[in-house]
């Protein structure tokens, strides 16, 4: 059987779905240089810290609502149509932001773009996980983080370009560009195959097998395709038999479901509590405290954005080989150390207006900020896309991942709204929060997280123990038992007749 993961159809499909991640990264990033442009600040009347926080955080509020809708749209209409639905709102939001005549219009555009991103990021990793082979699943779902990084990279360098363009409407260009990936994804996703597991969940087995072969058949793996699809089909039936029709409340019904939800949700909570949102959105404000002018702020933020794509690309070569738990513990511990160094440098060598600055300390602080980006992009960031989709059963996956994303955006909303106010009020002391949160996450990952590396989506159910799993060597026995039950039911019906 041919096996080149980087050229496989599931991986290439995941890269295309990653346009949603690109949109997430670009939308998150483009507001950063905008807040540093004098033309933007002048046009909107020099917004205070609370208004700047609202402009940034309303995006998270929109993403919250978008994520909440995924459990309905993705389960009812399928993975592809749910993504297309989200992309429509992204294009509309981009148009509103580019044409914003006042702050309210800008905020409404940010809200719609956030709704789009919440919808797309709630579905795309689930879709990717459901079409991936076991040994390549981490790489395929981690592609979302790589595309997020590229989106952020493009956004920050777009901001650098805007700063060089001497035009009072320079800030509108970056907002208009948001509509391009939204339209491309919204139209293109309708031309790729649906998730075979979703089709099995709906009882559309012939379509499911055709979709499965479309993703995996290479002309020489007929036996593998037949066996693997049958295993998936039988195990989804077992899930349905063991769990029945499940709703939102069932996510909290049993200790096992609650554990699944905790494992899926806490990794995103840890990501937001890592401080990455604070650094991404308000790094220009941090650079301003170092007495950098507008062009210096934009240039350093552009260089910052160049770190993540390289780190994400590197992660694709080890993310399927190293255990998830080891990556999580290492990342959180190193992030805590980075913030400790940042806090010490900012406290000991503060940049005071009108006084000389310590250039070595400034470079050290910026290097640590860059290290935060590299760490997150190579380690913790990819795990946020990998772990949530794989720890839930097929019946619950869309609903659970939607709830996970709601938790993600809720925490991000609080951090992005409060960060500019806290930074203005307490300065470097705010960084202490992230020393503590990352240290706490290190402990929780070490104590509470299972290892899922190398297991199929169905085999992961064995870790939680609430679903009986059928393996390849037991497949014939399971089919024989099912056929025997059907035969007995027919005989009983005839006898009663």
N, C-alpha and C positions, 0 to 999 in steps of 0.2 A: 504494500500500500504506500502510495506517495505521501510524503509528510513534510511539507515546507510551510511552517506556521505563518511566516511573514508574507507568503503569497497565497495562503489558503483563502477560500471564499468567505468563511466566517470572519477572518481577520480584516479582510478588505471591506467587508460589510460594516464591521465595527468601526473602521476608520471613517466610513461615510456617516454612520450614525454619530460619530464623534464631532461632526459639524455642530451638533447641539452643544457639546462640550466647548467647542471653539466659540460659539455664541455666548455661552456662560462666561468664559474667560475674557472675551472682548468686552461684553457688557459690564463686567466687573471692573475691567481695567480702564476703560475709556473715561470714566468719571474722575479717575485720579489725576491725569494731566489737565482735565477741564477745570478742576478746582484750583489749579495753579496758574491758569491763564488770566491775565488782567482784563482782557476783553470780556470773558465770561463773567467774572466777578462784577465788572462795571455794569454790564447789561442787566444783571439781576440784582443790582442795588447793593452790592457788598453784603451778601448774606452772612448772618451771624453763625456761631457754632451750632446752635440748635437747628437753624434752617439748612445748613450744610449737612448736618446729620440726617435730616428728613429727606433731602435730595438723594443721599446715598442709601439710606435704610428702607425707603419705600420700595426699592427694587426687591429687597428681601421679603417685604410684605406681599408683593405680587407673586414672588416665587412660592411663598407659603400657600396662597390660594391655588396656584397652579399645581403644586404637589398634592394638595388635598383632592383635586379633581381626578388625579390619575387612577385611583382605585376604581373609579366608575368608568371612565373612558377606556382605559386599557383593558379591563376585563370584559367590558360589553362590546366594544368595537374592534378590539385587536391592537397589537403593539404599533403597527404602521399608522393606522388612522389617528391614534392618540397623539403620535408625534406630529403628524400633519396638522392636527387641530391646534397644537401649541404654537407651531411655526407661524400660523396666520396672525396670531396676536403679536408675535415678535416683529413682523413686518409693519403692522399698524403702529406699534409703540415707537419704532425707529422713526417713522414719518412724523409722529407728534413731537418727538424730541428734537429732530432736525429743524422743524418749523416752529419751535416754541417761541411764543410772544411774551410769556410771563412765567413765573415760577410754577404756578398751578398747572400749566400746560406741560411743562417739563416734568413735573412730578407724575402727572397722569401717564405720560409716555414711559417713564421709568417703571411705573406700576404694571403696564401692559407687557413691557419687555420682560420684567421679572416673572409675570404669569407664564409667559412663553417658556422661559428657562426652567421654571419649576416643573412644568408639564413634561418638557423634553428630557430633563435630567432624571425625572422620576421613572421614565419608561426605557430610555436608551440602554442603561446598564443591565436592566432585566432582559431586554431583547438580546443583547450581546451574550449574556450568560447562558441563555436558553438555546442559542445556536452553536455554542462552542463545544469542542471536545474537552474532556477532563484535563488533559495535560497542557492545554493552551488557554484555559478559561481565564486565568489571572492576566495573561498577556493581552487577551482580547478586551476584557473589561477595563484594564489599566490604560488602554488606548484613549479612553475618555479623559483621563487626567492629562495625558500628553497633549491632547487637543485643547484642553482648557489652558494649558501653559502657552501653546502657540497663539491662542486667542488673546491672552493677556500680553504676550510679546508684541503682537501686531498693534494692539490698542495703545500701548505705551510709546511705541515708536511713531504711531500716528500722531500722538500728542506732541512728540518732539518736532515732527513736521509742521504741525499746526502752529507751534511756537515760532517757527521760522517764517511763517506766512503772515506778512503784515497786512491783516485784513480784520475789520471789526467782527466779521462773522466766521472767523477761523474755527471756532469751537463747534460750529454746526456740521462740518465735514465728518468728523469722527462719529457723531450720532447717526448721520445718514448711512454710513457704511454698515451699521448694524443690520439693516434690512437685507443685505445681500446674502449672508449665510442663512438667514431665516427663510427666504424665498427658495434658495437652492435646496435646503433640506426638506421643506414642506412639499415641494413638487417631486423631488427625487425619491423620497421614501416610499411613495406609492408604486414605484417600479421595482422594488425588491421583494423577495419572498417573505411571507408571514412566519412567525415563530411556530415551529412544529409542535412544541409543547403546549402553546396556547390552543392550537387547533385540536390537539388530543383532548385537552380540557373541555372543549366544546363538543367532543364526540365526532369530530370531522376527520376520521382516521385516514381515509384515502387522500384527502388534501394534505394531511399532516405528513404522511409518508412521502408524497411527492415533494413537499417543501424540504423535508429532511434530506432526501437524495439530491435535491438541487443544491443544497449547501455542502454535502459531504461526498457524494459519489464521484470518483475520479477515473472510472473505467476499469479499475482493477480490484475494487474492494466490495464486491457484491455481497459476500457472506457477512462482512463486518457491518455493512449498512443494514441488512435485514435483521441481524442479531441485535444490534444497538437500538434500532427503532423499536423492535419488539420489547426490549427491556424497558425502554422509556414508556411505551404504551401500557405495559402491564403494571409498572410501578405507579403511574398516574391513576390507574384504576384502583390499585391498592390504597393510595392516598385517599381517593374519594370514598372507598369502602370504609376505611378506618376513621375518617374525619367527617364525611358527609359534606353537605353544602355549608360553607363557612362564610360568615359575615364579619363586619368590623369588630363587633363585640368579642368574637372568638379569639382575637389577638390577645385578650387579657383573661381568657376563661380558665386556662390551666397553667400550672407552673412551667410546663414545657414550652408553651406558646409564649409566655412572658419572658422566658430565658432567651428564646429565639429573637424576640423583639429587642431585648436588652443588648444582645450581641450585635444585632444589625444597626441599632440606633446609636449605641455609645461610641462607635468608631467615628461617626459623623460629629457627635458632640465633642469628642476629643479633638477632632480636626478644627472645629470652630474655637474651642478653648485653647488651642495651640497658639492663638494670636495671629494666624496667617491673614485673616480678614482685616484685622486692625492694620497690619503692616502693608497689605496690598492697597487698601483704600486711603490710608492717611500717611503713607511714607513721605509724600511731598511736605506734609505738615511737620514731620519729624526732621526732614532736611532743612526746613525753614527755621527750626529751633537751632540748627547749626549755622545759621546766618548765610545760607545759600540763596542766591537770587533766583528769579524765575527760570532762566535758561539752565542754570546748574541743577535746579530741582528736577526739571524735565529730563536732562541728560542722565543724571544718576538713576532716575526711575526707569528710563529706557534700558540702561545697563542691567538694572535689577531684573527687568522682564526678560533679559536674554539668558538668565541663569536657569530658569525653570524648564524650558524646552530641552536643553541639554541633559538636565538631571532626569527628566521623564523618559527621554530616549534611552538613557543608560539603564533605567529600571526595567525596561522590556526584556533585557538580557538576563536578569536574575530573578524576576518576580515570581516565576513559576518554579524556581529551584530552591528558594529559601522559604522557610516556614513563615506563615502569616504572623504568628505570635511573636517570633523573634524580630521581625521587621517592626512591628508595633512598639514593642518594648524599647528597642534601640532608638527609634525615632523620637519618642516622647522624652526619653532620658536626655538625648542630645539637644532637643529643643529647650528643655529646662536649663541646661548648661549655657546655651546661647543667650537666653534672656538674662541669666545671672550676670554674664559678662557685659551685656548691653546696659544693664542697670548700674553696675559698678562704674563703667566708663562715663555714663551720663551724669551720675551723682558726683564723681570725683573731679571730672573735667567738664563742668557745665559751660555752654556757650552763652555768654552774657553780652547783651547789646552794648556796643561802644567799647568793649574790651577785647584784647587779642584772644584768639581761640587756639587750642592745642591741636595742631594738624594731625599729629600721630594718633591722638585719641579719636578724632573725627573719622580717620580712615579705619581704625579698629572697630568703631561702632557700625560703620557702613558695611565692613566685611562681615560682621556678625549678622546684620540684616540679610545680606546676601546668602549667608550660611543657613539661615532660617528657611529661605526660599528653596535652596538646594536640597536640604533635608526633607522638607515637606513634599517637594515635587517628586523625589526619588523613592521615598519610604511611606510616610503616613498618607499622603494624598492618593496614591494608587489604591491603597487598602480601602479607602472610603467607597470606591466604585466596585471593588472586588467582593468584599465580605457581605454587605447587605443582600444582594440578589441571591447569594448561594446558600444562605442559612434558612430560607423559608421554603415550604413545599409549594408546588406549582399552583395549587388552589389559592394559597395565601400570598404568593410572591408580589403581585401587583399592588394589592391593598397594603401589605406590610411595607413595601418599599416606598409607597406614597406617604405612609405615616412616618417612616424614617426621614424622608426628605422634609416633611413638615417640622419635625424636631430640629433638623439641620438648619433650616431657614429661620426658625424661631430664635435659636441661639444667636445666629448670625445677625438677625435684626436687632437684638438687644445690644450686641457688641458694636455694630456699626453706628447705632444711634447714640450710644453713650460714650464711645471712644473720644470724639473731638471735645466733648464737654469735660471728660475726665482728664484728658491730656492738657487742656487749658487750665484746669483747676489745680492739678497736683503734679504735672510734669512727669519727670522720670519715675516717680513713685508708682505710676500706673503700670509700669513694666513688671513690678513685683507680682502682680496678679498672674501673669503668664509663667513665671517661675513655679508658682505653686500649683496651677492647674496642670501643667505638663508633668510635674513630679507625681501628682495624684493619679494621672492617667497611666503613668508607667506602672504603678503598683496595681491598678485595676486590671490592666492587660495581663500582667504576670499571674494574677490570682484567678481571674474569672473567665479568661478566654480559651475556647477550645482551638485545636489545630485542624484546619480543613484542607490543607494542601494535599494534592494528589487524589482527592476523592470526587466522584461524580456528584451531580446535584442530588441524585437519589440516594447515594451512599452517605451523604452528609446527614440524612435523616436518622441514620443509625446512631450518630453522636448524641442526638437528643432523645432517641428511643421511643418516639410516639407513633412511628409508622413501620410496619413490617416491610422489609426490602427484599426484592427478588433479584438475585444475581444471575449472571449469564448461565452458570452451571445448574441453576434451579429453574431456568425459564421453561423447559419442557414440562417439568412437574407442575408448575403453576398453571400452564395452559391446560394440562390434563385435568387438573382439579376444577378449573373453570368450566371446561367442557362437560365434566361429570355432573357438576351442579346444574348446568343448563339442561342436560339430558333428564335428570331426576325431576326438574321442574316441569318439563314437557310431559313426562310419564304421569306425574301427579295430576296435571291438568286433564289428561285424557281419562284417568281413572275417575276423577270427580265428574267428568262429562258423562 
